[in-house]
């Protein structure tokens, strides 16, 4: 009985650490999941950076992930892309894979470093540059907090 209670306390403590956010001086495996559209969206992180936040698109190759304790700027570049567009319906589909690098951080993420790979997929509707898009990104790599 005591072993089961002790194991439960350890498990609850581990969950509390994960949900609390990040721990300073931590290096480890990192995952990001992003769901968004033209102007950004939501990001979920697990690893040294953990929690949910907002994804702000800063340009074609940069995003800022804003979490409760600070933000992380991520640079990314494609190594493979595929896009199809139906000219009659103006429906487009795309896939992309590539690499990312954590360029900088603010707040509790100041001094952060990391990199990894990502895959993205999405759809767009419209035949102009103002087409509405929806995308999903999964990224994994490593992160080091100071």
C-alpha positions in Angstrom: 0.0 0.0 0.0 2.8 2.5 1.0 4.6 1.8 -2.3 1.4 2.5 -4.3 0.8 5.8 -2.4 4.5 6.8 -2.9 4.3 6.1 -6.6 1.1 8.1 -6.8 2.7 11.1 -5.1 5.8 10.9 -7.4 3.5 10.7 -10.4 1.4 13.7 -9.3 4.6 15.7 -8.6 5.9 14.9 -12.1 2.6 16.1 -13.6 2.8 19.3 -11.5 6.3 20.0 -12.8 5.2 19.5 -16.4 2.1 21.7 -16.1 4.0 24.4 -14.2 5.9 25.4 -17.3 9.6 25.3 -17.7 12.5 24.7 -15.3 15.6 26.8 -15.6 18.8 25.0 -16.6 16.9 22.3 -18.4 18.0 20.6 -21.6 15.8 18.0 -23.3 13.5 16.8 -26.1 11.1 19.4 -27.3 7.8 19.2 -29.2 5.6 22.0 -30.6 2.2 21.6 -32.2 0.7 24.6 -34.0 -2.8 25.2 -35.4 -3.3 28.4 -37.2 -4.3 30.6 -40.1 -3.2 33.7 -42.0 -2.4 35.7 -38.9 -1.1 33.0 -36.6 -2.9 30.7 -34.2 -2.3 28.5 -31.1 0.9 26.6 -30.1 1.2 23.8 -27.6 4.6 22.9 -26.3 6.0 20.0 -24.3 9.6 19.6 -23.1 11.8 22.2 -21.4 9.3 24.8 -22.9 5.8 23.6 -22.0 2.3 25.0 -22.0 0.0 26.6 -24.4 0.3 30.0 -26.1 -0.1 32.0 -29.2 1.7 31.8 -32.5 2.3 35.1 -34.2 3.5 35.0 -37.8 6.4 37.5 -38.1 7.2 36.7 -41.8 7.6 33.9 -44.2 10.4 32.3 -42.2 9.8 33.5 -38.6 7.2 33.0 -35.9 6.9 34.2 -32.3 5.5 31.8 -29.7 4.0 33.8 -26.8 3.6 32.0 -23.5 2.6 33.2 -20.1 6.2 33.5 -18.9 7.7 35.0 -22.0 8.1 34.5 -25.8 10.3 32.5 -28.1 11.3 33.6 -31.6 11.6 30.7 -34.0 13.3 30.8 -37.5 12.4 28.1 -39.9 13.3 27.1 -43.5 11.8 24.5 -45.8 13.8 21.6 -47.1 10.8 20.2 -49.0 7.5 21.7 -50.3 4.6 20.5 -52.3 1.5 22.6 -53.4 -1.5 22.0 -55.6 -4.2 24.4 -56.5 -7.5 23.7 -58.3 -8.0 26.7 -60.5 -11.8 26.2 -60.8 -12.5 26.0 -57.0 -9.4 28.0 -55.9 -8.8 25.4 -53.3 -5.1 24.8 -52.5 -3.4 22.1 -50.5 0.2 22.2 -49.3 2.7 20.2 -47.4 6.1 21.3 -46.2 9.0 19.9 -44.1 12.1 21.6 -42.9 14.2 22.7 -40.0 13.8 25.2 -37.2 16.0 27.1 -34.8 15.1 29.0 -31.7 16.6 32.4 -32.4 15.8 34.2 -29.1 13.6 34.4 -26.0 12.2 36.9 -23.5 11.1 36.5 -19.9 11.9 33.1 -18.5 13.1 32.0 -22.0 15.8 34.6 -22.2 19.0 32.9 -23.4 17.1 29.8 -24.8 18.6 27.7 -27.5 17.3 24.9 -29.6 16.6 23.4 -33.0 14.8 20.6 -34.7 12.7 19.5 -37.7 9.0 20.2 -38.6 6.3 19.0 -40.9 3.4 21.2 -42.0 0.2 20.7 -43.9 -2.6 22.9 -44.8 -5.3 24.2 -47.1 -6.1 27.6 -48.6 -9.2 29.0 -50.2 -9.1 31.8 -52.7 -7.4 32.8 -55.9 -5.7 35.9 -54.7 -2.8 36.8 -52.4 -5.5 37.4 -49.7 -6.5 33.7 -49.8 -7.6 32.3 -46.4 -5.4 29.5 -45.2 -5.4 27.0 -42.3 -2.3 25.0 -41.3 -1.1 22.4 -38.8 2.5 22.0 -37.8 4.3 19.3 -35.7 7.9 20.0 -34.7 10.3 18.1 -32.6 13.9 18.7 -31.5 15.8 19.8 -28.5 15.8 22.9 -26.3 18.2 24.2 -23.7 17.1 26.7 -21.1 19.8 28.7 -19.3 
